Amino acid sequence: MNNIFRATEQFLRTVREDLAKPHRFAFERVGFISIRAMATNNTLVLLADGYHPVLDNDYLNEPTVGAMMGQEAIRKALNIALFQPVGLFHVHMHNHRGRPKFSRTDLSEQFKFVPDFFKVRPNMPHGAIVLSYDQAIGQVWLSPKTVVSISEFNTIGSRTSHDKI
C-alpha cells in the first residue's frame, strides 16, 4: 500500500516554526497533527488538518530525553480525536537538513501512547512524524498492532514538491 502524507507549504512552515521555539527546560518541542484520511484500493492519503502544539506546562522535566509529555498532553490529544473525526500524528523536529530518522526513544515511546488513540477513534489511522528543516519521515498505525511507513510526503503550495521515500 502507498501511504501519502499531504500538507500545504504554509502548514508545514507553521509547524516547524512552533517546534523550533525554545522551551524553558525541554530540549525540543512536540505536538500533534490532526489528519483526515482517504483510501483507495492501494493508496492511503493522510491530509493534514490541524496542528496542536503541546503547551509549555504539559511537558515533564525529564532531562534524559529531548521532550517528555505529561498525561495532560496525552489527554488533550485524545480529546481532539474523541470530539473530531480525525486521526492524530505525534510530531517533533530534528534540527538538521536532510532525511531525519526516528531514534530508539522515539520508537519506544510511540508504542506507549499511539495505540491509545484507537480507543477513542478506532476507524482512523494514527501515527508519528519526524521533521527536519526540509524533509520528513513517518509511521502510520493502521490498527493498534499494524504499523507501516509513510511512503511519500507531498507539500502543496506555490511550488508542489514530491518526496518519495
C-alpha positions as CSV (number, residue, x, y, z in Angstrom):
1,M,0.0,0.0,0.0
2,N,1.2,3.5,-0.8
3,N,0.8,5.8,2.2
4,I,0.9,9.5,1.4
5,F,1.1,12.4,3.8
6,R,0.0,15.7,2.2
7,A,0.2,19.2,3.7
8,T,0.4,22.7,2.5
9,E,3.7,24.6,2.5
10,Q,2.3,27.1,4.9
11,F,1.0,24.4,7.3
12,L,4.4,22.8,7.5
13,R,6.2,26.1,7.9
14,T,3.9,26.9,10.9
15,V,4.6,23.5,12.5
16,R,8.3,23.9,12.0
17,E,8.3,27.4,13.4
18,D,6.5,26.2,16.5
19,L,8.7,23.2,17.0
20,A,11.8,25.4,16.7
21,K,10.8,27.6,19.6
22,P,12.9,27.2,22.8
23,H,11.3,25.7,25.9
24,R,12.5,26.6,29.4
25,F,13.7,23.0,30.2
26,A,12.8,20.6,27.3
27,F,15.4,20.3,24.6
28,E,12.8,20.1,21.9
29,R,9.1,20.7,21.4
30,V,6.4,18.2,20.3
31,G,2.9,18.5,19.1
32,F,0.2,16.6,17.2
33,I,-1.1,16.9,13.7
34,S,-4.7,16.0,13.1
35,I,-5.4,14.4,9.8
36,R,-8.3,13.4,7.5
37,A,-7.8,10.2,5.6
38,M,-8.9,8.9,2.2
39,A,-8.3,5.4,0.9
40,T,-8.4,3.6,-2.4
41,N,-7.6,0.0,-3.2
42,N,-3.8,0.6,-2.8
43,T,-3.4,4.2,-1.6
44,L,-4.0,5.8,1.8
45,V,-3.8,9.7,1.7
46,L,-3.3,11.5,5.0
47,L,-4.4,15.1,4.7
48,A,-3.0,17.5,7.4
49,D,-6.0,19.1,9.0
50,G,-4.7,21.0,12.1
51,Y,-1.7,21.5,14.3
52,H,-2.0,21.1,18.1
53,P,1.2,22.1,20.0
54,V,1.9,20.6,23.4
55,L,1.6,23.5,25.8
56,D,4.6,24.6,27.9
57,N,3.1,23.4,31.2
58,D,2.3,20.0,29.7
59,Y,5.9,19.0,29.4
60,L,7.6,17.0,32.2
61,N,11.1,18.0,33.3
62,E,12.9,14.8,32.2
63,P,16.5,15.5,31.2
64,T,17.1,12.0,29.8
65,V,15.0,12.7,26.7
66,G,14.6,15.6,24.4
67,A,11.0,16.2,25.5
68,M,8.6,14.3,27.7
69,M,4.8,14.9,27.5
70,G,2.8,14.7,30.7
71,Q,-0.5,12.9,31.0
72,E,-2.4,16.2,30.4
73,A,-0.9,16.5,26.9
74,I,-2.0,13.0,26.1
75,R,-5.5,13.6,27.5
76,K,-5.8,16.8,25.4
77,A,-4.7,14.9,22.2
78,L,-7.2,12.1,23.0
79,N,-10.0,14.7,23.3
80,I,-9.1,16.0,19.9
81,A,-9.6,12.5,18.4
82,L,-12.7,11.9,20.5
83,F,-14.6,15.1,19.5
84,Q,-13.4,15.4,15.9
85,P,-13.4,12.8,13.2
86,V,-9.6,12.9,12.8
87,G,-6.5,10.7,13.2
88,L,-3.6,12.1,15.2
89,F,0.1,12.1,14.5
90,H,2.7,12.9,17.1
91,V,5.3,15.3,15.6
92,H,8.7,16.6,16.5
93,M,11.7,18.0,14.7
94,H,15.3,17.1,14.4
95,N,17.4,20.2,13.8
96,H,19.2,19.5,10.6
97,R,18.7,19.3,6.9
98,G,18.1,16.0,5.1
99,R,16.2,12.9,5.9
100,P,15.6,12.5,9.7
101,K,15.4,9.2,11.5
102,F,13.4,8.0,14.5
103,S,15.6,7.5,17.5
104,R,15.2,4.3,19.6
105,T,13.4,6.5,22.2
106,D,11.1,7.9,19.5
107,L,10.1,4.4,18.5
108,S,9.7,3.0,22.0
109,E,7.6,6.0,23.2
110,Q,5.2,5.7,20.2
111,F,4.3,2.2,21.3
112,K,3.3,3.6,24.7
113,F,0.7,6.1,23.5
114,V,-0.2,5.9,19.8
115,P,-2.4,2.7,20.4
116,D,-4.5,4.7,22.9
117,F,-5.8,6.9,20.0
118,F,-7.6,3.8,18.7
119,K,-9.6,3.6,21.9
120,V,-11.3,6.9,21.1
121,R,-11.1,6.9,17.2
122,P,-10.7,3.3,16.0
123,N,-11.7,4.0,12.4
124,M,-8.9,6.4,11.7
125,P,-5.1,5.9,11.1
126,H,-2.8,7.5,13.7
127,G,1.0,7.7,13.9
128,A,4.2,9.7,14.3
129,I,6.2,12.0,12.1
130,V,9.7,13.5,12.5
131,L,10.5,16.6,10.5
132,S,13.9,18.0,9.7
133,Y,14.3,21.5,8.3
134,D,13.5,20.3,4.8
135,Q,12.3,16.7,4.9
136,A,10.2,14.2,6.9
137,I,9.7,10.6,7.8
138,G,6.8,8.9,9.4
139,Q,4.9,5.9,10.5
140,V,1.2,5.3,10.2
141,W,-0.6,2.9,12.5
142,L,-3.5,1.2,10.7
143,S,-4.5,-0.6,13.9
144,P,-3.0,-0.8,17.4
145,K,-0.7,-3.6,16.1
146,T,-0.2,-2.7,12.4
147,V,2.5,-0.1,11.8
148,V,3.8,0.8,8.3
149,S,6.0,3.6,6.9
150,I,4.7,6.7,5.2
151,S,6.0,6.2,1.7
152,E,5.5,9.8,0.4
153,F,5.4,13.3,1.8
154,N,3.7,15.8,-0.6
155,T,3.9,19.5,0.0
156,I,1.3,21.6,-1.7
157,G,1.8,25.3,-2.2
158,S,3.1,27.9,-4.6
159,R,5.5,25.1,-5.6
160,T,4.5,21.5,-5.2
161,S,7.1,19.0,-4.0
162,H,7.1,15.3,-4.0
163,D,9.5,13.3,-1.8
164,K,9.2,9.6,-2.4
165,I,10.8,7.6,0.4
